[in-house]
C-alpha cells in the first residue's frame, strides 16, 4: 500500500467523522430550537422565564462540575 493511499484513506475517515459530527450538531440545534418554541407556546411568560433561568443555572453547574473532563482521556 502506498503512502498516498494511506493518507487518502485517513482523510476519508476524517471527512466522514466530521460530516457525522456536523449533522449531529445541526440536528441537536434544530431540536433545541423547536422544543423551546413549543415550550414557549404553552408556558406563560413568567413560567418560561423560570424555565429559562433553571436551564441557565443547570448549564453553568454542569460546566463547573465537569471542569473540562469530558475531553480528557479517562
N, C-alpha and C positions, 0 to 999 in steps of 0.2 A: 504494500500500500504506500502510495506516495505521500509526502508531507502535505502537499496541497490538497489531497483528498481528505486527510485528517482535519485540516483547517476548515475545509468546506463543510464537513460533517459537524464539526464543533459549532460553526456559525449557524448551521441549520437548526441545531438543538437550541442554541441561544435564541434565535429568532422565534422558534416555536414556543419556547418558555415565555418569552417576552409577550407574545401575542396572547397566550393564555392568561397571564397576569393582567395585561391591559383589558381584556374582555371581562375578567372578573371584577376589576376595579370599576369599569363603566357600569356593569350590571348592579354592583353594590351601590353606586352613587344614584342610579335611577330608582332603585328600590327605596333608598333612603328619602329621596325627593318625593316620590309618590306616597310613601307611608306618612310623611309629615303633612302632606297636603290633605290626606284623608283624616288624619288626627285633628288637624286644624279645623276641618269642616265640622267635625262632630263635637269638639270641645268649645266651651265658652272661652272668651278672651282671657279671663283670669285663670281658668283651668289650663289653657295652653301655655300661659306664662309659667305656671308652676311646673308643668311637664318639661318645658324647655330648661328651666333652672335646674331641675333634677337631673336631666341629661347632661348638662354642663358640669355639674358637681361630680357626677359619676365618671365622666370622661377625664376630668382633672385627677380624680382619685386613682383611676386605672393607670394614668400616665405616671403619677408619682409612685404607685405601688410596684410597677414593673421596672422603672428606672433603666430602661433600655435592655432588659434581659431577654426580650423577645428576639433580639438579633444576636444573642450570644451562641456559643457552640454547645450549650448544655442540652 
